[in-house]
Amino acid sequence: MSLGLEIGDLALSRGGRALFEGLNLSLQAGQACALTGRNGAGKTSLLRAVAGLIAPDRGTIGFGAVEPARARAEDLHFLGHLDGLKTSRTAREELEFWARWMGGDADQARAAAAAFDLTALLDLEVRRLSAGQRRRLALARMIAAPRPIWLLDEPLSPLDASWRARLGGIMAEHLKTGGLILAAVHDPLPIPALGLEVGG
Amino acid sequence: MSPALELLKRETGLAWGRGGGPLVSVGFYAGVATLLPLATGPEPARLAAIAPGAAWTGLALAALLGLDRLFERDYEDGALELLALSRLPLEFTCALKCLGQWLATGAPLALAAPVAAIALGASPALAPLILACALVGGIAFAFTGGIGASLSLGARRGGLLTAVIVLPLFVPPVIFGGGALDAFAGHLPWRAAFALLGAYAAAAIALGPLAMAAACRNALS
């Protein structure tokens, strides 16, 4: 079963305003692509369209041999600009819930927390965490429940320089194990990646 | 544990803490039940006559508390997107959220309902039926309430909008439940009204999640 991401002749509009049209992209397992473009160009909308949250005006989004609905339910991680974390719950509760929701388990959640240096913070409520720590917790979700496709919206923004480098290592490891990454960024990704300018 | 059970656990926990949870709902309910004799006068005969209906109406109002946050929090913090990207259908996810809401606030309110009715002067013989009506009606309130909560996603002052959408949907269960209690108190056949209440709750469980999932998808897109 080969999983990929093919976007063909995609046109998107939001609120009656055309964002872009004729967008093409093909990503294979092991490849990463950095989406660039000015604010409001449609990077986030493109990621949401790939995740199936919004419907494109025109064009196709395919996941290789896998049915789109199945790929979106089982093979894809979406990290939007919101972290999806409840401030009133502890980091452990949130990480373990999302790990199980996405097909992982408590052991994987523990390993993911360790990979993102969060083990000592797990018993804190999410509201006590800094923006960067919350981002790491949201990223740890992706390790806790392994899925091949990562859609990342500004994954680097609240992270400091050393964590950006460490995230690069984690991303490279993900690509090596057959994953693929599509990330909307303003700063260059810390790994070798294709580039695609949205809304040029 | 399966994802569905995990979600139910999480939703019940969140509803338990949301807006003060069951304590605030039950406290609000007790407040409504206390206000009533102050407004109608304390004659036991008059109070006893309206007690079941008053207890039942108060229950519908208390069910509104916390409802506006049912989907709003998840929508605001991005969790709703992640809940939507799952092998569980969004309809089922919405149903579990309503069930969690009912477990955390509807069930405690149902336990308080007979107490409030008897305190207002209703006959203790009514207590089992009040409890049964409150349990079944609470499910109807949670599942129709979820429709209002999901439809008002993204709206400013969504809480008020939720109440305005939901109160008309609360009319049938209030009529059926109140009718059953009235009939029972008057030694008339009450089973038909209670069965209608159950049918309304069943319809809310069957149809409500379809509307909620559609409203959530619309809010996310």
Interface residues (C-beta under 8 A of the other chain):
Chain A: A51 G52 L53 I54 A55 R70 R72 A73 E74 L76 F78 G80 H81 L82 D83 G84 L85 K86 T87 S88 R89 E93 F97 W98 R100 W101 M102 G103
Chain B: M1 P3 E6 L7 R10 G13 L14 G17 R73 E76 D77 G78 A79 E81 L82 L83 A84 L85 S86 R87 L220 S221
